[in-house]
């Protein structure tokens, strides 16, 4: 009898989480996230970045082999869903993505490798208040805005075309929470998920000085944005074909299933431009489906279509170059500036001196600078399909001693095979391999 009680208790304790293909309101979504975290506490961390106007939590589920902390050399990735409250497909597929990553972690090599090498953050609903007020409607707008009537994807500070005054020009509570989140974690790549058509939209969202003109607005990393956008579109069964055939946009054609934001339609205050201007993070906007709030019976197909694309896009975080910037004794240098020739955008090292710089294939010159240190530069760095590690040692501006002080310690996780060569460059431009 005691044996039977133990068996029953064990089954109850280990009962699997089940997520149905149905719509989840705020309470149901919260319960799902808590259940996933409870089932897989060793690879998840459930936290909140803040609250909505109506005091609903902006939940984030972190998935990582060491949740709750930044790991040296491991890139940070995020998905943000349900920014427009009536666009609910993103909320549902992100819940299923979280479940898939956790449930497949021990048995699926691809998933296990991705989770072990990437710190993944999933925010299923940035606008829970809007979602609570919305209903099944493919083309409607009820619930799109937050409780104050503000479109959150027009509510971020716009560094290309600053807005002086007007309703919703100041960041809302939800926007402020996400802005703080972006600045607190060294994200490398992310995507905001929407609905209304099927396409990947990349920066810029407007032309400097001409915020209402619908014309291609090229960022300094246009080639990188096109590469990561195509990764999503071509992993989707139909998006890459470029003809969504949506009733709301019947004539739309997007070559390769991607589009520049401003060329499609210009906006101010978008989240993707804000990410790019204020952080190391490259962010795009993915339009998942024609219907914004479909019948629940349509959700299973949406998940099936989006799953390979969601995974393929996450893998893009492991492209370009990465490494660690240290002083001569091996201590990481945070806040070091990483510049790439012919690229206007600089990125900055994280707290352990680790950095990641997304790039397309080619040959580059990398220059590192940090206050109080001599610059370091490496020419002719060849980037292929796999990420390349390029480590740098910086010497103090007043330090003329070049004797070894030890080796750089720590391992770097990877999601796919890297280039064999690991380069270490000192401030006097000596190269070590």
Secondary structure by P-SEA (a helix, b strand, c coil): caaaaaaaaaaaaacbbbbccccccaaaaaaaaaaaaaaccccbbbbbcccccccccbbbbbbccccccccccbbbbbccccccccccaaaaaaaaaaaaaaaaccccaaaaaaaaccbbbbbccccaaaaaacccccccccccccccccccccccccccccccccccccccaaaaaaaaaaaaccccbbbbbbcccbbbbbccccccccccccccccccaaaaaaaaaaaaaaacccccccccccccccccccccccccccccccccccaaaaaaacccbbbbbbbccccccccccaaaaaaaacaaaaaaaaacccccbbbbbbccccccccbbbbbcccccbbbbbcccccbbbbbcbbbbbbbbbcccbbbbbbcccccccbbbbbbbbbcccccccccccccbbbbbbbccccccbbbbbcccccccc
